Amino acid sequence: QDLIDQVSVNQLSSGLNIFSGETSTTVNNTTVSIINRVSNTGNDLSADYLVEELQNLNNLTVTNNVYSTLGRNVIATQNGSVNPNDIYLICAHYDAVANYCADDNASGTVAILEIARILSQQCVDNTIVYAFWDEEELGLLGARNYVIAAAARGDNFKAVLNLDMMGFDGDGDNEFDIDVRNIASSIAMKDELVALLNTYNSS
């Protein structure tokens, strides 16, 4: 309950406004607006913002995974104290197809920043990797590059939570229902999350 109570709607709203260019912020000691996150026109400003936000948190090792001329993933790792080789991956793509793009996918990106803000204050048994993929809109290029390298390393992933377009109101009822794809153990993960929300006060 304590962790759920730390979730800040104001923090999420402020982060969404910043990452979709609605309000300005400071990156590299300069006041900027992050309007463009389109990979093939250069989205280093948005990646620099993510790096700085993550570096402000405790217990995270932040790295730039530059895998091509334009491709750059941002990875933050929180090492587990008991089972450091068991990895839980929480990820979202931060690139976009046009300017602003609050839903796709500033919404998922900002949600992970909020998750990292809260969980980075905890001593966790297992390792958590917070990953922000580039070039998803060009064919999952950033995620694919990371997964190929992780497989070569023999990384032991226990679960993956991928957040994409969390702000989409598909049925127009002004409630933002999150769609779950029936892939691997996604339905079981969804059921566990629903059970948690029904057990604890998440208002």
C-alpha positions in Angstrom: 0.0 0.0 0.0 2.9 2.3 0.8 4.3 2.0 -2.7 0.9 2.5 -4.4 0.4 5.6 -2.2 3.6 7.1 -3.6 2.3 7.2 -7.2 1.8 10.8 -8.1 -0.8 11.8 -10.7 0.8 15.3 -10.6 4.2 13.8 -11.4 2.8 11.8 -14.2 0.9 14.7 -15.7 3.9 17.0 -15.4 6.2 14.4 -17.0 3.7 13.8 -19.9 3.5 17.6 -20.6 7.3 17.8 -20.6 8.0 14.7 -22.8 5.3 15.7 -25.3 6.6 19.2 -25.6 3.7 21.0 -24.0 5.9 22.6 -21.3 9.6 23.4 -21.3 12.2 21.8 -19.1 16.0 21.9 -18.5 18.3 19.5 -20.3 22.1 19.9 -20.4 21.6 23.1 -18.4 19.5 24.7 -21.2 15.8 25.4 -21.2 14.3 23.4 -24.0 11.0 22.0 -25.3 11.0 18.3 -26.3 8.7 18.6 -29.3 10.3 16.1 -31.7 11.1 12.5 -30.8 11.3 11.2 -34.4 14.4 9.0 -34.6 15.5 9.7 -38.2 15.5 13.5 -37.6 17.4 13.1 -34.3 15.9 12.6 -30.9 19.0 12.9 -28.7 17.3 15.7 -26.7 14.6 13.3 -25.5 17.2 10.7 -24.7 19.4 13.2 -22.8 16.3 14.1 -20.8 15.7 10.5 -19.8 19.3 10.0 -18.8 19.3 13.1 -16.6 16.0 12.1 -14.9 17.2 8.6 -14.2 20.6 9.8 -12.9 18.7 11.9 -10.3 17.4 8.7 -8.8 19.0 6.4 -6.2 20.5 3.0 -6.8 20.4 3.1 -10.6 23.2 2.6 -13.1 22.3 4.5 -16.3 23.8 3.7 -19.6 23.4 4.8 -23.2 23.1 1.8 -25.5 24.1 3.4 -28.8 23.7 0.7 -31.4 23.7 2.6 -34.7 24.2 6.1 -36.2 20.8 7.3 -35.0 19.7 4.4 -32.6 20.1 5.0 -28.9 18.4 3.0 -26.1 18.5 4.4 -22.5 19.0 1.7 -19.9 18.8 2.0 -16.1 19.7 -1.0 -13.9 18.8 -1.5 -10.3 20.8 -4.5 -9.0 19.0 -7.0 -6.9 20.5 -7.7 -3.5 19.6 -11.4 -3.3 19.2 -12.7 -6.8 21.0 -10.2 -9.0 21.0 -12.5 -12.0 17.2 -12.7 -12.0 16.0 -9.8 -14.1 12.6 -8.1 -14.4 12.5 -5.8 -17.4 10.1 -2.8 -17.5 10.2 -1.1 -20.9 8.7 1.4 -23.3 9.7 3.0 -26.6 10.4 6.7 -26.4 10.6 7.5 -30.1 7.6 8.8 -32.1 6.3 9.2 -35.6 5.6 13.0 -35.4 5.8 15.9 -33.1 4.3 15.8 -29.6 2.8 12.2 -29.6 1.7 12.2 -26.0 0.0 8.8 -26.2 2.5 7.0 -28.4 4.5 6.8 -26.4 5.2 9.6 -24.0 2.5 7.9 -21.8 4.5 4.6 -21.4 7.8 6.4 -21.1 6.6 8.7 -18.3 4.9 5.8 -16.5 8.3 4.0 -16.3 10.0 7.1 -15.0 7.4 7.2 -12.2 7.9 3.4 -11.5 11.7 4.0 -11.4 11.2 7.0 -9.1 9.4 4.9 -6.5 11.1 1.5 -6.8 14.7 3.0 -6.9 14.2 3.9 -3.2 13.6 0.3 -2.3 16.1 -2.6 -1.6 14.9 -5.2 -4.1 15.8 -8.9 -4.2 15.9 -9.2 -8.0 17.4 -6.9 -10.6 15.1 -4.5 -12.3 16.0 -3.0 -15.7 14.2 0.1 -16.8 14.6 0.3 -20.6 13.6 3.0 -23.0 13.8 1.8 -26.7 14.6 3.9 -29.7 13.4 3.3 -33.3 10.4 1.2 -32.3 8.4 3.0 -35.0 11.0 1.9 -37.6 10.5 -1.8 -36.8 11.4 -2.5 -33.1 15.1 -1.8 -33.9 16.2 -0.7 -30.4 14.4 -3.5 -28.5 15.6 -6.0 -31.1 19.2 -4.9 -30.7 19.0 -5.1 -26.9 17.4 -8.6 -26.9 19.9 -10.0 -29.3 22.8 -8.8 -27.1 21.0 -10.0 -23.9 20.5 -13.5 -25.4 24.2 -13.6 -26.3 25.0 -12.7 -22.6 22.6 -15.3 -21.3 20.6 -12.8 -19.3 17.9 -14.5 -17.2 14.7 -12.6 -17.6 11.9 -13.6 -15.2 9.3 -11.2 -16.7 8.9 -8.3 -19.1 6.4 -5.5 -18.7 6.1 -3.4 -21.9 4.1 -0.2 -21.7 2.8 1.3 -25.0 0.0 3.9 -25.6 -1.3 3.9 -22.0 -3.3 7.1 -22.7 -5.5 5.7 -25.5 -9.2 5.7 -24.8 -10.2 3.1 -27.3 -13.9 3.0 -26.6 -14.4 6.8 -26.0 -15.8 6.4 -22.4 -13.2 8.8 -20.9 -11.7 5.9 -19.0 -8.3 4.7 -20.0 -8.5 0.9 -20.2 -5.2 -0.8 -20.8 -5.2 -3.5 -23.5 -3.3 -6.7 -22.7 -2.0 -8.8 -25.6 -2.3 -12.6 -25.1 1.4 -13.3 -25.6 3.5 -15.7 -23.4 2.3 -15.2 -19.8 0.7 -11.8 -20.3 -2.7 -12.9 -19.1 -1.3 -14.3 -15.9 0.6 -11.1 -15.3 -2.6 -9.1 -15.9 -4.5 -11.3 -13.5 -1.9 -10.7 -10.8 -2.0 -6.9 -11.3 -5.8 -6.9 -11.2 -5.6 -8.9 -7.9 -3.2 -6.4 -6.4 -5.4 -3.4 -7.5 -8.4 -5.2 -6.0 -6.5 -5.9 -2.7 -5.1 -2.5 -2.2 -6.5 1.0 -2.4 -5.3 2.4 -5.7 -7.5 5.5 -5.9 
